[in-house]
Amino acid sequence: MKHVFIITNPTAGHHSRSRISRFIRHLERAGLRTTIARTHYPGHATLLARNAAESGTYSHIVAAGGDGTIAEVSAGMIGTSAILGILPLGSANVLAQELKIPFKEFRNAALIHSGHFTTIWPGYLHTNTGSQLFVQMASIGFDAHIVHGTSTRLKSWVGRAAYAASTLSSLFRYELTEFTALIDDIPYQATTIIVSKGSLYAGKYKLTHHSVHEEKAFSVILFQTSGRLALARTILSLFLGRIGKQKGAQTLTAATVEVPSHAAIPIQSDGDRKGFSPVHLDIATCPLRVATDPVHS
């Protein structure tokens, strides 16, 4: 009998708790055993996932949350035989949308029961404070400033709309700084960089033509934007899915990205603040198994 370990955040709202309860009922009706664990501090999900994966008891470890929670859980189980399950409860749920993971609890439980999975290659972000795994995307510059300025409390109330409010604020407050980025050791100039494993941005918006989740590579979008009007056009092009046609934007494929600047340029990954430059990004040395429909297997 399969045994499923579910990691949740105790601060999740009533709606999320109800969804988790329904999900567990569907799993148990399908004949699966379940164990639930709640996080109590930042990084706790990684420790819980690592202990569960190393025990060899569980076929699946489910992250019930958003992209940040998924990244924490993934960091604890990457390179093991356990399969990551995702119950999307976040404000954007970009990875779940990217991999077409079911949002309906009964369909998600059926997916876990099927045992199908896709192997993906996450990224790592290395700063002066340590190394952290990310599953969907990271950014340096303006996009990261938006995340730094987004209220966690407001995000829990209004979801993605909180990012819209922070975008408007950042548009007038953030001073664009040109910096050098080493893309596979080749120098480029940019004011903002998005380093992505997927093709989607902020939920449903198209960032690149295709995902590189199953490849040992990143899609790297360099922005040489200067001035607030040009920045506003770039933001609009992101939400219209036209970033590839935007003047001052360049898309590359690479395995490493480095921003050596000590100018304290903001950094984010998977929608969470990650401090400031300097920073180095590379591909994980071990893959991660993620429960998906057979079309992704």
For each residue, the residues with C-beta under 8 A, 3 or more apart:
1: 31 32 33
2: 31 32 33 59 60 112 113 115
3: 32 33 34 35 57 58 59
4: 27 32 33 34 35 58 59 60 61 62 85 112
5: 34 35 37 48 49 52 57 58 60 61 62
6: 20 23 24 34 35 36 37 61 62 64 85 87
7: 36 37 38 39 45 48 49 61 62 63 64 65 69 73
8: 12 16 20 36 37 38 39 64 65
9: 12 38 39 64 65 69
10: 38 39 40
11: 156
12: 8 9 16 17 20 64 65 89
13: 16 17 156
14: 17 18
15: 18 19
16: 8 12 13 19 20 64 89
17: 12 13 14 20 21
18: 14 15 21 22
19: 15 16 22 23 87 89 105
20: 6 8 12 16 17 23 24 36 64 87 89
21: 17 18 24 25
22: 18 19 25 26 105 106
23: 6 19 20 26 27 64 87 105 108 109
24: 6 20 21 27 28 34 36
25: 21 22 28 29
26: 22 23 29 30 105 106 108 109 110
27: 4 23 24 30 32 34 109 112 113
28: 24 25 31 32 33 34
29: 25 26 109
30: 26 27 109 110 113
31: 1 2 28 113
32: 1 2 3 4 27 28 109 112 113
33: 1 2 3 4 28
34: 3 4 5 6 24 27 28
35: 3 4 5 6 58
36: 6 7 8 20 24
37: 5 6 7 8 48 52
38: 7 8 9 10
39: 7 8 9 10 44 45 48 69 72
40: 10 44
41: 44
42:
43: 46 47 72
44: 39 40 41 47 48 72
45: 7 39 48 49 63 69 72 73 76
46: 43 49 50 72 73 75 76
47: 43 44 50 51 76
48: 5 7 37 39 44 45 51 52 73 76
49: 5 7 45 46 52 53 61 63 72 73 74 75 76 77
50: 46 47 53 54 76 77
51: 47 48 54 55 76
52: 5 37 48 49 55 57 58 61 76 77 82
53: 49 50 58 61 76 77 80 82
54: 50 51 80
55: 51 52 58
56:
57: 3 5 52
58: 3 4 5 35 52 53 55 61 82
59: 2 3 4 82 83 115
60: 2 4 5 82 83 84 85 112 291
61: 4 5 6 7 49 52 53 58 73 76 77 82 83 84 85
62: 4 5 6 7 84 85 86 87 112
63: 7 45 49 69 70 72 73 74 84 85 86 87
64: 6 7 8 9 12 16 20 23 69 87 89
65: 7 8 9 12 68 69 70 87 89 90
66: 69 70 88 89 90 91 92 93 271
67: 70 71 90 92 93 94 95 135 136 270 271
68: 65 71 72 90 270 271 272
69: 7 9 39 45 63 64 65 66 72 73 89 90
70: 63 65 66 67 73 74 84 86 95 135 270
71: 67 68 74 75 122 132 133 134 135 136 269 270 272
72: 39 43 44 45 46 49 63 68 69 75 76
73: 7 45 46 48 49 61 63 69 70 76 77 84
74: 49 63 70 71 77 78 84 122 133 135 288
75: 46 49 71 72 78 132 133
76: 45 46 47 48 49 50 51 52 53 61 72 73
77: 49 50 52 53 61 73 74 80 82 84 288
78: 74 75 122 133 284 286 287 288
79: 285 286 287 288
80: 53 54 77
81: 289
82: 52 53 58 59 60 61 77 289
83: 59 60 61 115 117 289 290 291
84: 60 61 62 63 70 73 74 77 288 289 290 291
85: 4 6 60 61 62 63 108 111 112 291
86: 62 63 70 95 96 99 101 108 290 291
87: 6 19 20 23 62 63 64 65 105 108
88: 66 93 96 97 101 103
89: 12 16 19 20 64 65 66 69 93
90: 65 66 67 68 69 93 271
91: 66 155 159 160 162 163 271
92: 66 67 159 160 163 202 203 271
93: 66 67 88 89 90 96 97 103 203
94: 67 97 98 136 137 198 200 201 202 203 270 271
95: 67 70 86 98 99 101 135 136 198 270
96: 86 88 93 99 101 103
97: 88 93 94 100 101 200 203 204
98: 94 95 136 198 199 200 211 213
99: 86 95 96 118 213 290 292 296
100: 97 292 293 295 296
101: 86 88 95 96 97 108 111 291 292
102: 107 108 110 111 293
103: 88 93 96 107 108
104: 107 108
105: 19 22 23 26 87 108 109
106: 22 26 109 110
107: 102 103 104 110 111
108: 23 26 85 86 87 101 102 103 104 105 111 112
109: 23 26 27 29 30 32 105 106 112 113
110: 26 30 102 106 107 113 114
111: 85 101 102 107 108 114 116 291 292 293
112: 2 4 27 32 60 62 85 108 109 115 291
113: 2 27 30 31 32 109 110
114: 110 111 294
115: 2 59 83 112
116: 111 291 292 293 294 296 297
117: 83 289 290 291 292 297
118: 99 213 214 289 290 292 296 297
119: 214 287 288 289 290
120: 135 197 213 214 287 288 290
121: 197 213 214 215 216 283 284 287 288
122: 71 74 78 133 134 135 197 283 284 288
123: 133 134 135 138 195 197 218 269 281 282 283 284
124: 131 132 133 134 281 282 283 284
125: 131 132 133 134 138 267 269 274 279 280 281
126: 130 131 279 280 281 282
127: 130 131 267 274 275 276 277 278 279
128: 275 278
129: 275
130: 126 127
131: 124 125 126 127
132: 71 75 124 125 269 274
133: 71 74 75 78 122 123 124 125 284
134: 71 122 123 124 125 137 138 197 269 270
135: 67 70 71 74 95 120 122 123 197 270 288
136: 67 71 94 95 98 196 197 198 200 270
137: 94 134 194 195 196 197 198 201 207 269 270
138: 123 125 134 194 195 196 267 268 269 270 274 281
139: 143 144 147 192 193 194 195 267 268 269
140: 144 179 181 192 193 195 259 265 266 267 277 279
141: 144 145 176 177 179 190 191 192 193 223 265 266
142: 145 146 170 174 176 191 192 223 225 231
143: 139 146 147 192 194 268
144: 139 140 141 147 148 265 266 267 268 273 274
145: 141 142 148 149 170 174 266
146: 142 143 149 150 163 166 167 170
147: 139 143 144 150 163 166 266 268 271 272 273
148: 144 145 266 268 273
149: 145 146 166 169 170 173
150: 146 147 154 155 162 163 165 166
151: 154 155 162 166
152: 155 156
153: 156 157
154: 150 151 157 158 162 165
155: 91 150 151 152 158 159 162 163
156: 11 13 152 153
157: 153 154 162
158: 154 155 161 162
159: 91 92 155 162
160: 91 92 163 164 202 203
161: 158 164 165
162: 91 150 151 154 155 157 158 159 165 166
163: 91 92 146 147 150 155 160 166 167 202
164: 160 161 167 168
165: 150 154 161 162 168 169
166: 146 147 149 150 151 162 163 169 170
167: 146 163 164 170 171 235
168: 164 165 171 172
169: 149 165 166 172 173
170: 142 145 146 149 166 167 173 174
171: 167 168 174 228 231 232 235
172: 168 169 228
173: 149 169 170
174: 142 145 170 171
175:
176: 141 142 191 192 225 226 227 231
177: 141 191 263 265
178: 189 190 191 224 226
179: 140 141 189 190 191 259 261 263 265 277
180: 187 188 189 259 260 261
181: 140 187 188 189 190 193 222 257 258 259
182: 185 186 187 188 256 257 258 259 260
183: 186 188 220 222 252 254 256 257
184: 254 255 256
185: 182 256 258
186: 182 183
187: 180 181 182
188: 180 181 182 183 222 250
189: 178 179 180 181 224
190: 141 178 179 181 193 222 223 224
191: 141 142 176 177 178 179 223 224 225 226
192: 139 140 141 142 143 176 223 225
193: 139 140 141 181 190 220 221 222 223 257 259
194: 137 138 139 143 201 207 220 221 223
195: 123 137 138 139 140 218 219 220 257 281
196: 136 137 138 199 201 207 208 212 218 219 220 221
197: 120 121 122 123 134 135 136 137 211 212 213 218 219
198: 94 95 98 136 137 207 211 212 213
199: 98 196 206 207 208 209 210 211 219
200: 94 97 98 136 203 204 205 206 207
201: 94 137 194 196 205 206 207 238
202: 92 94 160 163 205 238 239
203: 92 93 94 97 160 200
204: 97 200
205: 200 201 202 238 239 241
206: 199 200 201 241
207: 137 194 196 198 199 200 201 219 221 238 243
208: 196 199 211 219 221 244 251
209: 199 244
210: 199
211: 98 197 198 199 208 214
212: 196 197 198 215 217 218 219 253
213: 98 99 118 120 121 197 198
214: 118 119 120 121 211
215: 121 212
216: 121 255 283
217: 212 253 254 255 283
218: 123 195 196 197 212 253 254 255 257 281 283
219: 195 196 197 199 207 208 212 251 252 253
220: 183 193 194 195 196 251 252 253 254 257
221: 193 194 196 207 208 243 249 250 251
222: 181 183 188 190 193 249 250 251 252
223: 141 142 190 191 192 193 194 234 248 249
224: 178 189 190 191 248 249 250
225: 142 176 191 192 230 231 234 248 249
226: 176 178 191 230 248
227: 176 230 231
228: 171 172 231 232
229: 232 233
230: 225 226 227 233 234 247 248
231: 142 171 176 225 227 228 234 235
232: 171 228 229 235 236
233: 229 230 236 237 246
234: 223 225 230 231 237 238 243 246 248 249
235: 167 171 231 232 238 239
236: 232 233 239 240
237: 233 234 240 242 243 245 246 249
238: 201 202 205 207 234 235 241 243
239: 202 205 235 236
240: 236 237
241: 205 206 238
242: 237 245 246
243: 207 221 234 237 238 246 249 251
244: 208 209 249 251
245: 237 242
246: 233 234 237 242 243 249
247: 230
248: 223 224 225 226 230 234
249: 221 222 223 224 225 234 237 243 244 246
250: 188 221 222 224
251: 208 219 220 221 222 243 244
252: 183 219 220 222
253: 212 217 218 219 220
254: 183 184 217 218 220 257
255: 184 216 217 218 282 283
256: 182 183 184 185 280 281 282 283
257: 181 182 183 193 195 218 220 254 280 281 282
258: 181 182 185 278 279 280 281
259: 140 179 180 181 182 193 265 277 278 279
260: 180 182 277 278
261: 179 180 265 277 278
262: 277 278
263: 177 179 277
264: 276 277
265: 140 141 144 177 179 259 261 276 277
266: 140 141 144 145 147 148 273 275 276
267: 125 127 138 139 140 144 273 274 275 276 277 279
268: 138 139 143 144 147 148 271 272 273 274
269: 71 123 125 132 134 137 138 139 272 274
270: 67 68 70 71 94 95 134 135 136 137 138
271: 66 67 68 90 91 92 94 147 268
272: 68 71 147 268 269
273: 144 147 148 266 267 268
274: 125 127 132 138 144 267 268 269
275: 127 128 129 266 267
276: 127 264 265 266 267
277: 127 140 179 259 260 261 262 263 264 265 267
278: 127 128 258 259 260 261 262
279: 125 126 127 140 258 259 267
280: 125 126 256 257 258
281: 123 124 125 126 138 195 218 256 257 258
282: 123 124 126 255 256 257
283: 121 122 123 124 216 217 218 255 256
284: 78 121 122 123 124 133 287 288
285: 79
286: 78 79
287: 78 79 119 120 121 284
288: 74 77 78 79 84 119 120 121 122 135 284
289: 81 82 83 84 117 118 119
290: 83 84 86 99 117 118 119 120
291: 60 83 84 85 86 101 111 112 116 117
292: 99 100 101 111 116 117 118 295 296 297
293: 100 102 111 116 296 297
294: 114 116 297
295: 100 292
296: 99 100 116 118 292 293
297: 116 117 118 292 293 294
